[in-house]
């Protein structure tokens, strides 16, 4: 998908009402999330996004000012979706804090398997293409990672209070390391088309940090 930040002439037929406009925008963002998660930025063209959403060619600029503005909204939508997934698991008091992390990994692995490991992490995909992306995307993607780290750190802090994590451990640093390893595991899962890398990473992560529970 080529980068373009300037506004384009609005072509095609616009939505007939604000509700239809929002519905079309939502459909396009959903289509963009699916394709960018599977193909990445460079391999995804606007036409490929329009077709699944049922939007005629030439109508794109009625819904978004530019391609870059569209991708920025896709990143925001994905970040919100994933944050909700993290909160669902990391805040689940029916499991001990460290076990919640494993439950998240199991859910994510099942999601990748559902699409035969063609789709990975949209944020990770874009991060790998950073050399071809505009600078604002780097800032936005980095902010998403910071948010994920903060949510995991809260879960790890709870584990520390319950004695599941050593008092010498640094939850913020461990959360940072987790997402570095996680993105590598997702990439390997796509390559091998199996959830083995995800589960192995989670098992080793828990083994390392649960095995040292003495203050």
N, C-alpha and C positions, 0 to 999 in steps of 0.2 A: 504494500500500500504506500504510495508516494506521499511525502509530506507536503502539506499546503496550508498556509495560515491565513491567506487573504480571502476575503469574502468573494463569493461567486454570484453571478446573476441567478436569480431564483427562476427556475423553470418548472414545467409540469403543472399538475393540478394540485392545489393545496387542500388540506383537510377542510371540511365544511363547518366545523365547530371546534371550540377549544378542547372538548372532550375527545373528538376524533384526532386532533393534533397530538394530544398527549398519548393517546392510544398508539398512534403511529410511531411516535418517538420511543415509547416503551418497547414496541416490537423491534425497532431498529437496534436499540441498545441490547436487547436480548439476543438478537441475531449476531451482533458484533461480539458479545461475550462468548458465544459458542465458537465462532470462527477464530477469534484471536486466541482463545484457549487451546484450540486444536492446531492452528496453522502459524500463529504469530503475526506480527505486524507487517513484515515485508511481503509475505505471501498472500495477504488478504486484500482484495480490491473492493471498492465501493459496490460494484455491480453484484459481487458475491453476497454482500450484506443485504442489498435491496431485495433480491429474489426471494429468500425464505420469508422475509417480512411482508411480501406482497406489495411492495412499493414500486411504482413505475420508474423506469430510468428517467433521469432528469428532474426527479422530485426531491432528491436528497436535500438540496439547499433550502427547501421550505421548512425543514425540520431542524437543521443544524447549520450554523454560520460557516463552518469549515470542517475539513476532515480532522484536523487536530482537535477542534472543539468536541467533535463526536467521540474520538478516542479518549479524551479526558473524561467525558461523561461515562464511557464504558468502564474505565478504570475505577471511577467512583462507585458505580453500581456493583462491580465485582467486589470491591473492598467492603461495601456494606453487607453484601451477601455473605462473604467469608467471615466478617466480624460477628454476624449473627450466629454462624455455625460454631465459631470458637466460644462465644458466650454460652451457647446451648450446652456445650460439653464442659468447659472449664468452670462453669457455675453450678454444675449438677451435683448437689450435695448428697445424692444417693450413692455416690462413689467417693472413695478417698481421692484427694487431689492428684496424686501421681497416676492413679488408675484412669482419671478423666482424660489424661493425655493419650493413653492407649486407646480409649474409646473414640477419641477424635480421629486418630490415625485409622482405626478400623472403618469408620464412616467414610473418610476420604478415600481409602483404598477401594471400598465398595463403589464409590462414585466413579473412580477411574475405570474399574472393571466393567461398569455398566456401559461405558462407551469404548470398550475393548482397548483401553489405554491409549486412545488417540488424543484425548484431552488431558492436559496437565494443569499447571497453575498459570493463569493469565499474567499475574505479576512477575512470576519467574520467567515466563516466555519473553515478556517485554524487556526485563532486565538483561537477558542474554543478547538483546538487539540494541543495547543502549547506544552503541557507537553510531547508529543510523537514526536515532530518535532526537527530537528537539529537546533542549535543556529543560524546559518546564516538565516534561514527562519524567525525567530523572528525579526531580524534586518530589513530584507526586508519588512516584513508585517508592522512593525512600521513605516518605511519610507513611505509606501503607505498611511497610515492614516495621517501622517504629511502633505503629499501633498494634500490630500482631505481637510484637515483643512485649509490649506493656501488658497486654491481656494475659499472655502466658506467665509473665513475671508475677502477676497477682496470684495466679494459681500456685506457683512455686512458693511464694511467700506463705500461703496458707499451709502448704505441705511442710514448710519449715517450722511453723508454729505447732504443728501436730507431731513433730519429730520424725517425719518421713524424709527430711532433708537436713543435712548437717548445718549447724549454726555457722560454720565457717564458709558455707557455700554462698555464692552471690547470685540470687535469683535473676537479676537483670542480665548478668553476663551469661548465665546458663540459657536464658531465653534467646539471647542473641545467637548463641551457638546452635540452639535447636533449629532455628529457621535457616541457618546456613546449611546444616545437614539435611534438613527437610527438602529444600529445593534440589539438592543433589540426588536425593532418593527418588523424588518425583521424576526427574530427568531420566534416571536409570530405569524406573518402572515403565516409562514410555518406550524406552529403547528395547527392553527385554519383554515388554507386554505381559508383565506379571506383577503382582503385589508384593513379591518377595523382598525387594529393596526397602519398601515402606515398612513392612513388618519387622524386618531385621534391624533397621535403623531404630524403630521405636523400642524394640526389646533391649538393644544394647544401650540406648539412652537411659532407660529405666534401670537397667542393671548397674550402670555406672553411678547414677545419682541416688539410687535407693540402697546401694550396698554400703554406703558410708553415712549412717544415720546418727552416729554418736557425736555429741557436741564437742 
